[in-house]
């Protein structure tokens, strides 16, 4: 029986200017597959090159150019496996969505497998630092100054990122299979301390690989839509209105995607980089976890095989995260440093109103307990929040999932590094939007803390999009008709007040 020919296309990440960024991975993959006697032949390896460091270039532009490149190079109709790194993941996902995913008349996608290494599927917290500062970070991708167009996509909570991920979450999963594609995510959670930047602590952020958070790489995401109740008059008042309740309109879970946390891997670098550290020698431990996981992916030919890899990678992820729970850094003359690596969750809130307008001025508080109290949340649960610069209606929270759910005790020998914690047991939040008065305004609201919301909104290693729709309150005096008094049409209404009543 003839071995199946497999074309492998490598697509690099953002701000790369040389194809040596792939390190020894292409050669190692070819050698390892041959040594394992797999029923496949890696026919060709194309090293993708695209320009991302010009400001005018956007992710959608690169995806369009990729389509032309594939048509020019792969002319025999052979389907290919795509292995991406970093921003390469969103680029190829955008291409696939634009040209093949549910597009009538598109035919079978020429890509059979999409294997994403450290993909910034939901962005990177580093992107908000700005072009100059990010370009100087060694942990990013070689210190090249980035292009603003791609940087805008990568900022947490970007509208383009939201649209791409919402489409994925809302899909029914039928696109995963032999007639569609087989998607995979591989990412490390190791921090190469040589790349740590004391001015930008994101480069040493637990739950990330120094650039991309594990939760931001995974496609096993959720989406929750919440709607504010219709305003009603406050009891016992003449003109006061309230709309305290946020109601769950929809909960959507994304198709289950194979996701693997790779042992002792960071985003980049020759010692720990998920690609850069891979040795070309067969069986060498350097990069073995990455190569083994990729070969698992390459073997998949059916949906049943894919489902088996989903389970296998989930079990291996749990093993790796248990093993890497405590990182100890030895010092010759000083006490050892201890770093606890928990599992984390990312939540992206987007707030708009009932007329489709973005709500850009608001406070959002997470709460817990029977009284919906922000002070009842466990100490250490909160890690970071970012409001998107261009889309300020979105704000991203990064929280410690294990702390929220009662973190386990962590010991180094007999020494307790961290005692076991108490679970929050519930989660809720309050939204305080502005303007709070005037002719057009908003009313504060909340969703009461509950165990169900905690379980729905926070998943380990994953992201949840929470889309909140507020009621846009319009006072009746925005437009009034006045009766004429005789022949007079005069009447100064500059000092008109909003009035007590609101429109329906």
N, C-alpha and C positions, 0 to 999 in steps of 0.2 A: 504493500500500500504506500503510495507516494506521500511524503511529508507535505503538510500544508505550508504554502509560502506565506510569510508574514512580513509586511512592510512596516517599519517602525519610523515614525516621524517625531523628532524631538522639537519641542517649542519652549524657548527660554522665557525667563521673567523680564520684569521691567528694568530699564536702564542698562541692559547688557550690550556691550559693543564687541564682544569676541565670543566665538562659539566654543572656546576652551572652557566656558562656564559649565559645560556638561561633565567635565572631569573624566574619570575613568569609567563612568556608567555605561556608555554605548558599547565599548569594547568588552567590559565585564559581562554585560547582558548577553552578548553574542557567544562569548566563551562558556558561560555558565549554562546556557540553554543547550549547547552542544554537549557539554560534559554530562548533563543530566539525561541525555538521550530523549529529549522531548519530541513529540510528534509534530514538530514544526521546524521550519527553517526561517531564520531571520534573513530575508532576501536583501534588504537595503535599509540603511539608516540615514535619514535625512536630518541634518542639523538645521533647525529653523533659525532664520535671521529676520528680525523685524526692527524697525526704528521706533523707539518709544520715548526718546529723550528730546523730541521737539515739541514745543508747547501746543502746536496746532493739531497734533495727532491724538485722536481719541480711540478708546477701545473698539468702538463700532467701525472706525476706519480700518483698524488692523484686521478685524474679522473679515471685512470685505476683501482686503488685500490677500488674506490667507486663502480665500476661496479661489482667487485667480492663480495663486502659487500652486495649489493642489491640482488645478486643472492643467497647468503647464507641465508639471513634473510627473504626475501619475496618470498616464494616458491609457494604460492597458486594462482599466476597470478593476484592478485588484484593490480590495478594501485594505485599509491601513489601521495600525494601532498608533494612537497619539499619546506620547508621554510628555507632560508639561511640567514646568516648574514655576511656582509663585504666580505672577500675574498671567502667565501663559494659560492657567486654568480658566479664569473668567473670559479670556480672549477666545478660546476654542468653544466654550459653552455659548458665548454670544454668537459665534459663527454657526454652530449647530442649530441654535434656536432660530436664527434668521433664515436659514436656507433649507432646513430639513424637519425640525420638530413640529409635526402637525401641519406642515406646509403642503397644500394640495399640489399634486403633480410633481413633487420633488423627487420621487423615487426613493430607493434605498440609500441611506447615508453612506458615503464611501468610508467613513470612519466606523470601525466595529467596536473598538475599545478606547475609552478615554481614561488614562491613568494619570492622576494629578498629584504631583509631589509638592507639598507645602503650598497649596493653592490659596490665594487671598479671595475666596469666594464671597465673603461678606466684608472684605476690605482689611485694612491694617491700621492699627492705632497710630503707627508712626507717620502715616500719610499727612496728618494734620500739622506736623511740625514745619512743613514748608519745604520748598525746593532746595534751598541752600543747605539747610540743616540736615535734611534727609540724605542729600547727595554726599555729605561728608561722613555718614555712618558706614563703618566697615561692615557691619552686620547686614546691611541692606543687600546690595548686589554689586559690590566693587567700587563704590564711591563715585559713580558717574552722576552728574546733576540730572535729576529727572525732568520729564516733560509735564507741564501742568495739566494737559488734557487727560492723561492717564492717571495722574495723581488725584484729580477730582473724582474719578470713578472709584479709586481705592479708599477714599476717605470714608470712615464708618458712617453709615446712614445716607449714602449718596442716593439720589433718585434713580440713577441708572442701575446701581447695584440692587436697589429695592425691586425694581421692575423685573430684572432677570431672575432674582431669587423668588419673588412672588409667583412668577410663572412656573417655576420648578415645583414649589410647594403645592400649588393648586393642580398640578398634573395628576393623572390617575395611575401612573407607574407603567402603563402599557408600552412606553417608549424604551423600557429596559428589557432587552432580549435580543435574540439572534437577528430579528428583522429591524431592530433599532440599534441601540448602542448598549455597551456594558460600562457604566461609570464606576470609578474607584478613587478614593482619597487616601493618600499616605502622608503623614506628617509626624515630625518629632516634637518633643516637649523639652529638649535639652537646651541649656544655655551655655554657649561657648564664652566663658568668662573673659577671654582675651578680647572679645568684641564688645564687651560691656562699656557703655558710655555713661559716665557719672552724671552728665547733664540731661540725658534722655533715658530715664529709668525703664521705658518700654523695652529697651534692648535686653533687660534682665527680668522681664515680667514672667512670673510663674504662670503656667497654663499656656505658654506660647513657645515658639522656637527662636525667640529673639526678634522676630519680625511679624509673624502671623500667629494669631491665637488658634489653638486647636478647635475651639468653638466656631471660629470664623472660617475655618477650612471645611468643616463638615457640611454635607448637604442633608443630613438627617434633621432638618429644621421643622419648626411649627409656625403656624400663623393663627393669631386670635384677633377677631374683629369685635370691637366693643362700641355700643351706641348709647349715647346719653338719652335719658328719658325726656319726654316732652315737658317743658316748664309748666309749673302749676303755681297758683297763688299759695303763699305761706298761710297756714291757718292762723287766724287771729290778727291778720294784718290787712290793710286796705290796698297797698300797692306793691308789696314785696312778692318776689317770685323765687322759686327754687326748682332745681332739677338735680337732686343729689345722686341719683342712682345711675351707674353704668351697667348696662346689660350685655351679656355675651350674645353676639349675633351669629358668630360662626367660629368653629375651631377646626383647623385643617392640619393634617400631618403629612409631611412630604413622603414620597416613595422611599422605602428603605434602601440606603446606599452603602456598599461595602466601604468601611472606614478602618484604617489601621494606624495606631500610634507606633512609630518606629523607635526602637531602642536607641538611646543615647545619640539622638540626631538633632541638629540645629538647622537653621534656615540656609546658611551658607558657610563656607570655609573649608579648608583642606583637612582639618582634623575631625570635625563633627558634622559638616554640611551633608544634608540628605543626599545630595548629588556629588558635591566636591570631594567628599572623603572616601568615595568608593574606589577600592583598588581594582586594577584590571586582572589580578591573579585569581584564578578559580579557587573557591573555598576559603579565601582570605577573610578574616573576621571583619576587616574594615569595609563597612557597607553591606555586610552579609544580610542583615535584616531587611534593608531596602531591596536588594536584588531578589531575595527569597519571596518577598511580598509581591514584587512585580511579576515574577514567574507564576505565582498563584493566579494573578490576574490574566496573564497571557493564556493560561490553560483553559480558561472559561470559554465554552462554546454554546451552552444552553442556559436557560433560565434556572433550571434545577441546580446546575453547577454554580451559577452565580449566587443563588441563595445559600449554598453550602459555604462559599467564600465569605459571604456576609457574616455568617455565624462564626466561622473560623477567625476572621479578623477581629470580631468583637471580643472573642475569648482571649486572643493574643494581646489585644489592647488592654484588657483588664489585667492580664499578667504583667505587662510592661509597666502600667501605671502603679500597680502594687509594688513592683520591684523598685521603681524610681520615686516612691513616696518621699524618701529622705535622701537628700544629697549632702554628702560631707566633704568639705574642702579642707584638706590638711594644710597646716601652716607649721613651719619648722620651729619657730620660737614663740609663736602666739597660739592662743586657743583655736581649736578647729571652728570653722564656720559651718552652720547647718542651714539648709534650705529645704523647706517642706513643699512638695509638689502635689497639690490637691487637684481635683477636677473642677472645672469652671463652666459657667454658663454665660451667654451673652444675650441681652434682650434689647431689641431696637424698637423704640416707640416712635410712631408717627401720628401727629395730631392735625386733623383737619375739621372743617365744620360741615353742617348739613347742606350747605350750598356749594361745597367743593373747594372752599378757600382754605389755604394753609393757615394754621394758627401758629404764629412764630414767637409769641410771648407767653410763657407759662412756667409754672413751677410744677414739678412732679416728685412726689414723695412715696417711697416704698413703706409699707406698713406690715404689722403682724399682730397676732393676739386678738382676743375677743373685742377689744376696744379700738381696733384698727389704729394702733399706736406705732409711729415710727421708732419709738424708743424701745420697742420689744424685739427688735431684730438682733440676732447674735453678733457679738463683737467680732470684727474681722471679716464679716460677710462681704462688705463693700470693697471693691478694688479700684474701680475707675468709672468715670462717665465722660462722654464727649458729645457735644452738640455739633452737628454738621455745619460748616461755615456757609455753604451755599444753600443748603436746605435746612434752615434752622427749625423747621417743624419736626425734625427727627433728632432724637437723642438716644445714645447707646450706653447701656449700663453693662458693666462687667462685674460679675459677682462670683464668690466662691461657693460652688454648689455643695461641696462636702461640709463646709461650715454651716450653711443654711440647713442642712439635713443632719446635723450632729456629727461633727468631725471626729474620726477615730483618734485614739491616743497614738502618738508617735514617740518612739524611743530609740536612742542610740546606746546599745548595750543595756545597762541598768539605768541610764539617765533618761528622764522624761523630757523630751524636747517640747512637746505640746500635750497637755492633758486632753482627754475626750471632751467634746463640746455638747451643748444642749441644742436640739433641733428647734428651728423656728416654728415648725408644725403647721404654719399657715403663711399666706402672702396676700397682700392687697396693695392698693395704691390710691393716692389722691391726686387730682389734677386741679390746679388753681390757675385758670387762664386769665388773660388780660386782652382788651380792656374789660374791667368789671362793671362799668356803668357807662352811660351815654346813650346816644341814639341807637347804636348797634354795639352789642357787648356779649359777654359769655358768663355762664354761671359755674361755680365750682362743683365738682362731682367726685365720686369715689366708687371703687368696687371693694366690697368688704373682704377682709382677709379670710382666706379659706384654704384648707388642705388641697382641695381640687385645683385652685388657681396655682398654688405652689407647684403641684405636680405637672400642671399643663404648661406653665410659663418657663420653668427651670428644668432643663434636661442636661445631664452631664455631658460635657464636650460638644454641646450644640447651641444653636441660636434660635431664638423665637422672635418673630416679627409681631408686634402688637399695634394694630391700626385702630385708632380711637377717633370716633366721630362725635363732635360736640354740637349741641344745638346753637345755631346762630340766632340770637335774640334781637329782634327789631322792634323798636318802640313805635307806637302808632303815629306819633307826631313827626315822623320822617316825611310823611306826605299827608296833608289834610286839605279838604275842600272847604272854602269859606263862602258864606252867602253875601251877595252884594247888598249894601245899604244904600238904597236909592240909586243914584248914578255914580256913586263913588266906587273906585277900584283900589283906592289907596289902602295901605296897611303894611307897616313895617314888621317883618317876622324874623329879624335877625336874632332877637333874644328869646326865640321860642325854646321852651324846655322839652326834653324828651317825652315827658308825660308819664302817667301812671300805668297805662295799659300797653300790652304788646300785641303784635300781629299774630294771627293764627299760625 
